Amino acid sequence: MAALNYKHLHYFWTVAKTGGIARASERLHLTAQTISGQIALFEESLGYKLFKRVGRRLELNDTGRMVFDYADRLFTIGEELEEALRFRPGGRALQLRVGVADAVPKAIAYLLLEAALAMDQPIRIVCREGKLDVLLAELAIHRLDIVIADSPMPANVEVKGFHHLLGESDTSFFATPALARLYRKDFPRSLDDAPFLMPGDDAALRPRLLRWFEKEKVRPQIAGEFDDGALLLAFGDGGAGIFAAPSAIAAQIKKQYGLVEIGRTDAVREQFYAISVERRLTHPAVLAIQSAARANLIGNAARNHGTGVLTDS
C-alpha cells in the first residue's frame, strides 16, 4: 500500500459525513467528477473498495466504515485543536459561526444572538441563513458551531446532532392599522375570511396555526405563503394580510414597522432550538445565548398568557 494521502482521506471523510458526492462537492467547492476521481484513486492506493452502491446512493461497506472511524477521530481531533485555539484567552476575538434556518424570524435570531455580543470577551459572529437541511450539512462538517431552528433535530436527516431547547413564545397576530380596524374586533373570530399570510411548509408554526384555526372554527383566506420570514414580514408591512409572529418580539414589530397587534394566543407556541454536534453545549457564546434565551423567551411567554384583543401600549 502506498503512503496515506491525507487529502484523499479528507475527501473520503467528507463524502461519508455528508452522505454523498454531490453534497461533498458543495462543501469542498470542487466538482463531483473531481471528488469521484479522487475517491477512486484513494481506493486504488488502499487496495480496497470503500463504498457500495445501493440504488442511486453510495453506502460505506465494512472496510469503508473502519476507515471512516479512523478518519473521523483524526479530523475531529484537528477540529478540537482549532476550537481550542479559537477559545484561547488573550487571543483573537472569539468566533461564533451560526446557521439560522430561514423559517426563524430575523428579530428572534437577533434577540438570541445579542447575548453573545454583550459578552466581556470580544466576539465575531458569522451568520449563515438557509434551509435547515443545508445548514445541518454545514454543521456536520464543522463549518458551523450551531444552527438556530424552530424545530428539533429532524429524524429523517443523515446527520448526527443534538437539539437544545432555547425557549418558547406565545404567538401574536399583526396587521397594518387599516387592516387592524377591520379585523381587530372579536378576535379570533374576526380572522374568519380575513386575508392571511401563511408560513411555508418548512415552518414548524404552520401546522400549529392550521390546527388552531380548525379548533377556533375560523377559515382565513390565504393571501400568500412564504418560506422566508423576512419576506412574509415585508408583505405584512405592505398590507397584504394579517400574519403571525412570536409574542416575544411584538414590541419590536410594532415600533419598527408601525404595525398593530390585533390579538395573541398561548394555544399556539413557537419553540426555538440550538442544534449542535455536541451532546452538551460548551461554546462560551452559545452558553450565553442559552442563558439569555431562557429569560427572554420562556419568561416572555409566562408573562403574556391568554387569548384576546390587545390594546396599544
MARROMI-891878 format. One record per residue (C-alpha): x, y, z; residue in one letter; residue number from 1. Coordinates in steps of 0.1 Angstrom, whole numbers, always signed. Example, Ala and Ser with C-alpha at 12.3 -4.5 7.8 and 13.67 -1.06 7.14 Angstrom:
BEGIN
<node c1="+123" c2="-45" c3="+78" r="A" k="1"/>
<node c1="+137" c2="-11" c3="+71" r="S" k="2"/>
This chain:
BEGIN
<node c1="+0" c2="+0" c3="+0" r="M" k="1"/>
<node c1="+13" c2="+35" c3="-9" r="A" k="2"/>
<node c1="+17" c2="+62" c3="+18" r="A" k="3"/>
<node c1="-16" c2="+75" c3="+30" r="L" k="4"/>
<node c1="-27" c2="+106" c3="+11" r="N" k="5"/>
<node c1="-45" c2="+128" c3="+37" r="Y" k="6"/>
<node c1="-61" c2="+150" c3="+11" r="K" k="7"/>
<node c1="-78" c2="+119" c3="-4" r="H" k="8"/>
<node c1="-87" c2="+108" c3="+31" r="L" k="9"/>
<node c1="-103" c2="+141" c3="+38" r="H" k="10"/>
<node c1="-123" c2="+139" c3="+6" r="Y" k="11"/>
<node c1="-135" c2="+103" c3="+15" r="F" k="12"/>
<node c1="-144" c2="+115" c3="+51" r="W" k="13"/>
<node c1="-164" c2="+145" c3="+37" r="T" k="14"/>
<node c1="-183" c2="+122" c3="+13" r="V" k="15"/>
<node c1="-191" c2="+98" c3="+41" r="A" k="16"/>
<node c1="-200" c2="+125" c3="+65" r="K" k="17"/>
<node c1="-223" c2="+145" c3="+42" r="T" k="18"/>
<node c1="-240" c2="+114" c3="+27" r="G" k="19"/>
<node c1="-229" c2="+117" c3="-10" r="G" k="20"/>
<node c1="-206" c2="+131" c3="-36" r="I" k="21"/>
<node c1="-230" c2="+159" c3="-46" r="A" k="22"/>
<node c1="-231" c2="+174" c3="-11" r="R" k="23"/>
<node c1="-194" c2="+169" c3="-6" r="A" k="24"/>
<node c1="-187" c2="+188" c3="-38" r="S" k="25"/>
<node c1="-207" c2="+217" c3="-25" r="E" k="26"/>
<node c1="-188" c2="+217" c3="+9" r="R" k="27"/>
<node c1="-154" c2="+213" c3="-7" r="L" k="28"/>
<node c1="-161" c2="+237" c3="-36" r="H" k="29"/>
<node c1="-150" c2="+210" c3="-61" r="L" k="30"/>
<node c1="-168" c2="+193" c3="-90" r="T" k="31"/>
<node c1="-184" c2="+160" c3="-84" r="A" k="32"/>
<node c1="-162" c2="+145" c3="-111" r="Q" k="33"/>
<node c1="-131" c2="+156" c3="-93" r="T" k="34"/>
<node c1="-142" c2="+142" c3="-60" r="I" k="35"/>
<node c1="-153" c2="+109" c3="-76" r="S" k="36"/>
<node c1="-119" c2="+106" c3="-93" r="G" k="37"/>
<node c1="-100" c2="+113" c3="-61" r="Q" k="38"/>
<node c1="-120" c2="+87" c3="-42" r="I" k="39"/>
<node c1="-112" c2="+62" c3="-69" r="A" k="40"/>
<node c1="-75" c2="+70" c3="-66" r="L" k="41"/>
<node c1="-78" c2="+67" c3="-28" r="F" k="42"/>
<node c1="-94" c2="+32" c3="-31" r="E" k="43"/>
<node c1="-68" c2="+21" c3="-56" r="E" k="44"/>
<node c1="-39" c2="+32" c3="-33" r="S" k="45"/>
<node c1="-55" c2="+14" c3="-4" r="L" k="46"/>
<node c1="-63" c2="-17" c3="-24" r="G" k="47"/>
<node c1="-99" c2="-18" c3="-11" r="Y" k="48"/>
<node c1="-132" c2="-6" c3="-22" r="K" k="49"/>
<node c1="-148" c2="+17" c3="+5" r="L" k="50"/>
<node c1="-183" c2="+22" c3="-8" r="F" k="51"/>
<node c1="-211" c2="+0" c3="-22" r="K" k="52"/>
<node c1="-238" c2="+14" c3="-45" r="R" k="53"/>
<node c1="-274" c2="+10" c3="-32" r="V" k="54"/>
<node c1="-297" c2="+23" c3="-59" r="G" k="55"/>
<node c1="-285" c2="+58" c3="-66" r="R" k="56"/>
<node c1="-268" c2="+62" c3="-32" r="R" k="57"/>
<node c1="-234" c2="+53" c3="-20" r="L" k="58"/>
<node c1="-231" c2="+35" c3="+13" r="E" k="59"/>
<node c1="-199" c2="+25" c3="+32" r="L" k="60"/>
<node c1="-190" c2="-11" c3="+31" r="N" k="61"/>
<node c1="-173" c2="-28" c3="+61" r="D" k="62"/>
<node c1="-139" c2="-16" c3="+51" r="T" k="63"/>
<node c1="-152" c2="+19" c3="+45" r="G" k="64"/>
<node c1="-168" c2="+20" c3="+79" r="R" k="65"/>
<node c1="-135" c2="+11" c3="+95" r="M" k="66"/>
<node c1="-116" c2="+37" c3="+75" r="V" k="67"/>
<node c1="-142" c2="+63" c3="+83" r="F" k="68"/>
<node c1="-139" c2="+56" c3="+121" r="D" k="69"/>
<node c1="-102" c2="+63" c3="+120" r="Y" k="70"/>
<node c1="-107" c2="+94" c3="+97" r="A" k="71"/>
<node c1="-134" c2="+107" c3="+119" r="D" k="72"/>
<node c1="-112" c2="+105" c3="+150" r="R" k="73"/>
<node c1="-83" c2="+121" c3="+131" r="L" k="74"/>
<node c1="-102" c2="+151" c3="+117" r="F" k="75"/>
<node c1="-123" c2="+156" c3="+149" r="T" k="76"/>
<node c1="-91" c2="+160" c3="+169" r="I" k="77"/>
<node c1="-79" c2="+185" c3="+144" r="G" k="78"/>
<node c1="-111" c2="+205" c3="+147" r="E" k="79"/>
<node c1="-109" c2="+203" c3="+185" r="E" k="80"/>
<node c1="-74" c2="+218" c3="+183" r="L" k="81"/>
<node c1="-88" c2="+246" c3="+161" r="E" k="82"/>
<node c1="-116" c2="+252" c3="+186" r="E" k="83"/>
<node c1="-91" c2="+253" c3="+215" r="A" k="84"/>
<node c1="-71" c2="+279" c3="+197" r="L" k="85"/>
<node c1="-102" c2="+299" c3="+189" r="R" k="86"/>
<node c1="-113" c2="+299" c3="+225" r="F" k="87"/>
<node c1="-78" c2="+307" c3="+239" r="R" k="88"/>
<node c1="-79" c2="+336" c3="+263" r="P" k="89"/>
<node c1="-60" c2="+367" c3="+253" r="G" k="90"/>
<node c1="-60" c2="+356" c3="+216" r="G" k="91"/>
<node c1="-81" c2="+369" c3="+188" r="R" k="92"/>
<node c1="-118" c2="+377" c3="+191" r="A" k="93"/>
<node c1="-139" c2="+346" c3="+198" r="L" k="94"/>
<node c1="-157" c2="+334" c3="+167" r="Q" k="95"/>
<node c1="-192" c2="+321" c3="+166" r="L" k="96"/>
<node c1="-204" c2="+305" c3="+134" r="R" k="97"/>
<node c1="-242" c2="+304" c3="+134" r="V" k="98"/>
<node c1="-267" c2="+290" c3="+109" r="G" k="99"/>
<node c1="-302" c2="+305" c3="+111" r="V" k="100"/>
<node c1="-330" c2="+285" c3="+95" r="A" k="101"/>
<node c1="-350" c2="+307" c3="+71" r="D" k="102"/>
<node c1="-382" c2="+299" c3="+90" r="A" k="103"/>
<node c1="-369" c2="+317" c3="+121" r="V" k="104"/>
<node c1="-379" c2="+353" c3="+124" r="P" k="105"/>
<node c1="-349" c2="+376" c3="+120" r="K" k="106"/>
<node c1="-358" c2="+395" c3="+151" r="A" k="107"/>
<node c1="-358" c2="+363" c3="+171" r="I" k="108"/>
<node c1="-324" c2="+354" c3="+157" r="A" k="109"/>
<node c1="-311" c2="+388" c3="+169" r="Y" k="110"/>
<node c1="-328" c2="+385" c3="+202" r="L" k="111"/>
<node c1="-309" c2="+353" c3="+208" r="L" k="112"/>
<node c1="-276" c2="+364" c3="+194" r="L" k="113"/>
<node c1="-274" c2="+397" c3="+211" r="E" k="114"/>
<node c1="-265" c2="+379" c3="+243" r="A" k="115"/>
<node c1="-232" c2="+368" c3="+227" r="A" k="116"/>
<node c1="-225" c2="+404" c3="+216" r="L" k="117"/>
<node c1="-229" c2="+415" c3="+252" r="A" k="118"/>
<node c1="-201" c2="+392" c3="+264" r="M" k="119"/>
<node c1="-170" c2="+408" c3="+280" r="D" k="120"/>
<node c1="-148" c2="+388" c3="+256" r="Q" k="121"/>
<node c1="-145" c2="+403" c3="+221" r="P" k="122"/>
<node c1="-166" c2="+382" c3="+196" r="I" k="123"/>
<node c1="-170" c2="+379" c3="+159" r="R" k="124"/>
<node c1="-203" c2="+364" c3="+147" r="I" k="125"/>
<node c1="-206" c2="+348" c3="+113" r="V" k="126"/>
<node c1="-242" c2="+342" c3="+103" r="C" k="127"/>
<node c1="-255" c2="+319" c3="+75" r="R" k="128"/>
<node c1="-291" c2="+317" c3="+66" r="E" k="129"/>
<node c1="-308" c2="+289" c3="+46" r="G" k="130"/>
<node c1="-328" c2="+258" c3="+45" r="K" k="131"/>
<node c1="-324" c2="+236" c3="+76" r="L" k="132"/>
<node c1="-311" c2="+206" c3="+58" r="D" k="133"/>
<node c1="-284" c2="+226" c3="+41" r="V" k="134"/>
<node c1="-273" c2="+242" c3="+74" r="L" k="135"/>
<node c1="-272" c2="+208" c3="+91" r="L" k="136"/>
<node c1="-249" c2="+195" c3="+64" r="A" k="137"/>
<node c1="-226" c2="+225" c3="+71" r="E" k="138"/>
<node c1="-229" c2="+217" c3="+108" r="L" k="139"/>
<node c1="-219" c2="+181" c3="+102" r="A" k="140"/>
<node c1="-186" c2="+191" c3="+87" r="I" k="141"/>
<node c1="-180" c2="+217" c3="+114" r="H" k="142"/>
<node c1="-184" c2="+248" c3="+92" r="R" k="143"/>
<node c1="-210" c2="+259" c3="+118" r="L" k="144"/>
<node c1="-209" c2="+259" c3="+156" r="D" k="145"/>
<node c1="-247" c2="+258" c3="+160" r="I" k="146"/>
<node c1="-279" c2="+260" c3="+139" r="V" k="147"/>
<node c1="-308" c2="+280" c3="+153" r="I" k="148"/>
<node c1="-341" c2="+264" c3="+142" r="A" k="149"/>
<node c1="-378" c2="+265" c3="+150" r="D" k="150"/>
<node c1="-379" c2="+227" c3="+154" r="S" k="151"/>
<node c1="-359" c2="+199" c3="+170" r="P" k="152"/>
<node c1="-333" c2="+179" c3="+151" r="M" k="153"/>
<node c1="-352" c2="+162" c3="+123" r="P" k="154"/>
<node c1="-353" c2="+124" c3="+124" r="A" k="155"/>
<node c1="-350" c2="+120" c3="+86" r="N" k="156"/>
<node c1="-316" c2="+136" c3="+81" r="V" k="157"/>
<node c1="-283" c2="+116" c3="+80" r="E" k="158"/>
<node c1="-265" c2="+140" c3="+103" r="V" k="159"/>
<node c1="-256" c2="+132" c3="+139" r="K" k="160"/>
<node c1="-267" c2="+161" c3="+160" r="G" k="161"/>
<node c1="-284" c2="+171" c3="+192" r="F" k="162"/>
<node c1="-310" c2="+198" c3="+198" r="H" k="163"/>
<node c1="-312" c2="+220" c3="+229" r="H" k="164"/>
<node c1="-343" c2="+240" c3="+236" r="L" k="165"/>
<node c1="-335" c2="+277" c3="+239" r="L" k="166"/>
<node c1="-371" c2="+289" c3="+247" r="G" k="167"/>
<node c1="-406" c2="+293" c3="+235" r="E" k="168"/>
<node c1="-431" c2="+321" c3="+230" r="S" k="169"/>
<node c1="-468" c2="+327" c3="+226" r="D" k="170"/>
<node c1="-480" c2="+338" c3="+191" r="T" k="171"/>
<node c1="-493" c2="+373" c3="+182" r="S" k="172"/>
<node c1="-511" c2="+384" c3="+151" r="F" k="173"/>
<node c1="-502" c2="+416" c3="+134" r="F" k="174"/>
<node c1="-517" c2="+439" c3="+107" r="A" k="175"/>
<node c1="-514" c2="+474" c3="+93" r="T" k="176"/>
<node c1="-536" c2="+499" c3="+111" r="P" k="177"/>
<node c1="-560" c2="+499" c3="+81" r="A" k="178"/>
<node c1="-564" c2="+461" c3="+83" r="L" k="179"/>
<node c1="-565" c2="+461" c3="+121" r="A" k="180"/>
<node c1="-595" c2="+484" c3="+121" r="R" k="181"/>
<node c1="-614" c2="+458" c3="+100" r="L" k="182"/>
<node c1="-603" c2="+426" c3="+118" r="Y" k="183"/>
<node c1="-593" c2="+435" c3="+153" r="R" k="184"/>
<node c1="-628" c2="+434" c3="+169" r="K" k="185"/>
<node c1="-640" c2="+400" c3="+181" r="D" k="186"/>
<node c1="-605" c2="+383" c3="+177" r="F" k="187"/>
<node c1="-600" c2="+354" c3="+169" r="P" k="188"/>
<node c1="-634" c2="+350" c3="+152" r="R" k="189"/>
<node c1="-625" c2="+381" c3="+132" r="S" k="190"/>
<node c1="-599" c2="+360" c3="+113" r="L" k="191"/>
<node c1="-626" c2="+341" c3="+95" r="D" k="192"/>
<node c1="-623" c2="+351" c3="+58" r="D" k="193"/>
<node c1="-596" c2="+376" c3="+67" r="A" k="194"/>
<node c1="-565" c2="+378" c3="+43" r="P" k="195"/>
<node c1="-537" c2="+359" c3="+60" r="F" k="196"/>
<node c1="-500" c2="+354" c3="+52" r="L" k="197"/>
<node c1="-491" c2="+318" c3="+60" r="M" k="198"/>
<node c1="-456" c2="+305" c3="+68" r="P" k="199"/>
<node c1="-442" c2="+280" c3="+43" r="G" k="200"/>
<node c1="-443" c2="+242" c3="+46" r="D" k="201"/>
<node c1="-409" c2="+241" c3="+64" r="D" k="202"/>
<node c1="-420" c2="+263" c3="+93" r="A" k="203"/>
<node c1="-430" c2="+245" c3="+125" r="A" k="204"/>
<node c1="-455" c2="+272" c3="+131" r="L" k="205"/>
<node c1="-476" c2="+263" c3="+101" r="R" k="206"/>
<node c1="-493" c2="+231" c3="+113" r="P" k="207"/>
<node c1="-499" c2="+246" c3="+147" r="R" k="208"/>
<node c1="-517" c2="+276" c3="+131" r="L" k="209"/>
<node c1="-538" c2="+253" c3="+110" r="L" k="210"/>
<node c1="-548" c2="+232" c3="+140" r="R" k="211"/>
<node c1="-557" c2="+263" c3="+159" r="W" k="212"/>
<node c1="-578" c2="+277" c3="+131" r="F" k="213"/>
<node c1="-597" c2="+245" c3="+130" r="E" k="214"/>
<node c1="-602" c2="+245" c3="+168" r="K" k="215"/>
<node c1="-614" c2="+281" c3="+167" r="E" k="216"/>
<node c1="-636" c2="+274" c3="+137" r="K" k="217"/>
<node c1="-621" c2="+302" c3="+116" r="V" k="218"/>
<node c1="-610" c2="+299" c3="+79" r="R" k="219"/>
<node c1="-588" c2="+328" c3="+69" r="P" k="220"/>
<node c1="-583" c2="+335" c3="+32" r="Q" k="221"/>
<node c1="-546" c2="+326" c3="+25" r="I" k="222"/>
<node c1="-533" c2="+356" c3="+6" r="A" k="223"/>
<node c1="-497" c2="+342" c3="+4" r="G" k="224"/>
<node c1="-473" c2="+316" c3="+16" r="E" k="225"/>
<node c1="-437" c2="+323" c3="+24" r="F" k="226"/>
<node c1="-407" c2="+302" c3="+32" r="D" k="227"/>
<node c1="-387" c2="+332" c3="+42" r="D" k="228"/>
<node c1="-398" c2="+350" c3="+74" r="G" k="229"/>
<node c1="-384" c2="+384" c3="+63" r="A" k="230"/>
<node c1="-403" c2="+383" c3="+30" r="L" k="231"/>
<node c1="-435" c2="+374" c3="+49" r="L" k="232"/>
<node c1="-429" c2="+404" c3="+72" r="L" k="233"/>
<node c1="-424" c2="+427" c3="+42" r="A" k="234"/>
<node c1="-457" c2="+416" c3="+27" r="F" k="235"/>
<node c1="-474" c2="+421" c3="+61" r="G" k="236"/>
<node c1="-459" c2="+456" c3="+64" r="D" k="237"/>
<node c1="-472" c2="+463" c3="+29" r="G" k="238"/>
<node c1="-508" c2="+455" c3="+39" r="G" k="239"/>
<node c1="-511" c2="+422" c3="+20" r="A" k="240"/>
<node c1="-526" c2="+404" c3="+50" r="G" k="241"/>
<node c1="-525" c2="+395" c3="+87" r="I" k="242"/>
<node c1="-496" c2="+374" c3="+99" r="F" k="243"/>
<node c1="-484" c2="+356" c3="+130" r="A" k="244"/>
<node c1="-451" c2="+361" c3="+148" r="A" k="245"/>
<node c1="-437" c2="+353" c3="+183" r="P" k="246"/>
<node c1="-451" c2="+375" c3="+211" r="S" k="247"/>
<node c1="-415" c2="+379" c3="+223" r="A" k="248"/>
<node c1="-408" c2="+403" c3="+195" r="I" k="249"/>
<node c1="-442" c2="+421" c3="+195" r="A" k="250"/>
<node c1="-429" c2="+453" c3="+208" r="A" k="251"/>
<node c1="-401" c2="+454" c3="+182" r="Q" k="252"/>
<node c1="-425" c2="+447" c3="+153" r="I" k="253"/>
<node c1="-449" c2="+475" c3="+165" r="K" k="254"/>
<node c1="-421" c2="+500" c3="+170" r="K" k="255"/>
<node c1="-401" c2="+493" c3="+139" r="Q" k="256"/>
<node c1="-429" c2="+488" c3="+114" r="Y" k="257"/>
<node c1="-458" c2="+507" c3="+129" r="G" k="258"/>
<node c1="-480" c2="+476" c3="+128" r="L" k="259"/>
<node c1="-508" c2="+468" c3="+152" r="V" k="260"/>
<node c1="-510" c2="+436" c3="+173" r="E" k="261"/>
<node c1="-547" c2="+426" c3="+169" r="I" k="262"/>
<node c1="-545" c2="+396" c3="+192" r="G" k="263"/>
<node c1="-524" c2="+368" c3="+206" r="R" k="264"/>
<node c1="-528" c2="+332" c3="+219" r="T" k="265"/>
<node c1="-509" c2="+309" c3="+242" r="D" k="266"/>
<node c1="-525" c2="+279" c3="+224" r="A" k="267"/>
<node c1="-500" c2="+283" c3="+195" r="V" k="268"/>
<node c1="-465" c2="+284" c3="+208" r="R" k="269"/>
<node c1="-432" c2="+287" c3="+189" r="E" k="270"/>
<node c1="-402" c2="+269" c3="+201" r="Q" k="271"/>
<node c1="-366" c2="+277" c3="+192" r="F" k="272"/>
<node c1="-336" c2="+253" c3="+194" r="Y" k="273"/>
<node c1="-299" c2="+254" c3="+191" r="A" k="274"/>
<node c1="-288" c2="+223" c3="+171" r="I" k="275"/>
<node c1="-252" c2="+212" c3="+176" r="S" k="276"/>
<node c1="-229" c2="+182" c3="+171" r="V" k="277"/>
<node c1="-223" c2="+183" c3="+208" r="E" k="278"/>
<node c1="-245" c2="+164" c3="+233" r="R" k="279"/>
<node c1="-235" c2="+191" c3="+258" r="R" k="280"/>
<node c1="-231" c2="+228" c3="+247" r="L" k="281"/>
<node c1="-196" c2="+241" c3="+255" r="T" k="282"/>
<node c1="-190" c2="+272" c3="+233" r="H" k="283"/>
<node c1="-189" c2="+302" c3="+257" r="P" k="284"/>
<node c1="-211" c2="+323" c3="+233" r="A" k="285"/>
<node c1="-237" c2="+296" c3="+229" r="V" k="286"/>
<node c1="-239" c2="+292" c3="+267" r="L" k="287"/>
<node c1="-245" c2="+329" c3="+269" r="A" k="288"/>
<node c1="-273" c2="+327" c3="+243" r="I" k="289"/>
<node c1="-289" c2="+297" c3="+261" r="Q" k="290"/>
<node c1="-289" c2="+316" c3="+294" r="S" k="291"/>
<node c1="-304" c2="+348" c3="+280" r="A" k="292"/>
<node c1="-330" c2="+329" c3="+258" r="A" k="293"/>
<node c1="-345" c2="+313" c3="+289" r="R" k="294"/>
<node c1="-353" c2="+347" c3="+303" r="A" k="295"/>
<node c1="-363" c2="+365" c3="+271" r="N" k="296"/>
<node c1="-384" c2="+337" c3="+256" r="L" k="297"/>
<node c1="-398" c2="+315" c3="+283" r="I" k="298"/>
<node c1="-401" c2="+344" c3="+306" r="G" k="299"/>
<node c1="-419" c2="+364" c3="+280" r="N" k="300"/>
<node c1="-444" c2="+336" c3="+273" r="A" k="301"/>
<node c1="-451" c2="+332" c3="+310" r="A" k="302"/>
<node c1="-459" c2="+370" c3="+313" r="R" k="303"/>
<node c1="-483" c2="+370" c3="+283" r="N" k="304"/>
<node c1="-509" c2="+343" c3="+289" r="H" k="305"/>
<node c1="-543" c2="+344" c3="+273" r="G" k="306"/>
<node c1="-561" c2="+348" c3="+240" r="T" k="307"/>
<node c1="-577" c2="+381" c3="+232" r="G" k="308"/>
<node c1="-576" c2="+415" c3="+217" r="V" k="309"/>
<node c1="-547" c2="+438" c3="+226" r="L" k="310"/>
<node c1="-547" c2="+474" c3="+233" r="T" k="311"/>
<node c1="-517" c2="+495" c3="+222" r="D" k="312"/>
<node c1="-493" c2="+505" c3="+249" r="S" k="313"/>
